[in-house]
Amino acid sequence: MHKKNISLKDQLYNKDKVHKNSLELKAAYSDFHPSSFTEKVMSKIPELEL
């Protein structure tokens, strides 16, 4: 069976991971908006790539 290689970038910076981190921030800061944060971060990732 051939195992698909997934880049480190895609393992670390994907929507699920960003959202999980945003939920941690929400737990510490009740006014934090996890969904909005997730969408903003994910929209900026492509322009930050090297």
C-alpha positions as CSV (number, residue, x, y, z in Angstrom):
1,M,0.0,0.0,0.0
2,H,1.3,3.4,-1.0
3,K,1.3,6.0,1.8
4,K,0.6,9.5,0.7
5,N,3.1,12.2,1.8
6,I,1.5,15.1,3.6
7,S,3.6,18.2,4.0
8,L,4.5,19.4,7.4
9,K,2.8,22.7,6.6
10,D,-0.5,20.9,5.9
11,Q,-0.2,18.9,9.0
12,L,0.4,21.9,11.3
13,Y,-1.6,24.7,9.6
14,N,-4.9,23.3,8.5
15,K,-8.4,24.4,9.4
16,D,-8.9,21.8,12.1
17,K,-5.8,22.7,13.9
18,V,-6.4,26.4,13.7
19,H,-9.9,26.0,15.0
20,K,-8.8,23.7,17.8
21,N,-6.3,26.5,18.9
22,S,-9.0,29.1,18.6
23,L,-11.2,27.1,21.0
24,E,-8.4,27.1,23.5
25,L,-8.2,30.9,23.2
26,K,-12.0,31.0,23.7
27,A,-11.7,29.0,26.9
28,A,-9.3,31.7,28.3
29,Y,-11.0,34.8,26.8
30,S,-14.8,34.6,26.8
31,D,-15.1,37.5,24.3
32,F,-13.0,35.7,21.7
33,H,-14.7,34.5,18.5
34,P,-13.2,31.2,17.4
35,S,-15.0,30.9,14.0
36,S,-14.1,34.4,12.9
37,F,-10.5,33.9,14.0
38,T,-10.3,30.6,12.1
39,E,-11.6,32.1,8.9
40,K,-9.3,35.1,9.1
41,V,-6.2,32.9,9.7
42,M,-7.0,30.5,7.0
43,S,-7.6,33.3,4.5
44,K,-4.1,34.7,5.2
45,I,-2.1,31.5,5.2
46,P,-1.6,31.3,1.4
47,E,0.0,34.8,1.2
48,L,2.3,34.0,4.1
49,E,3.8,30.9,2.4
50,L,7.4,31.1,1.3
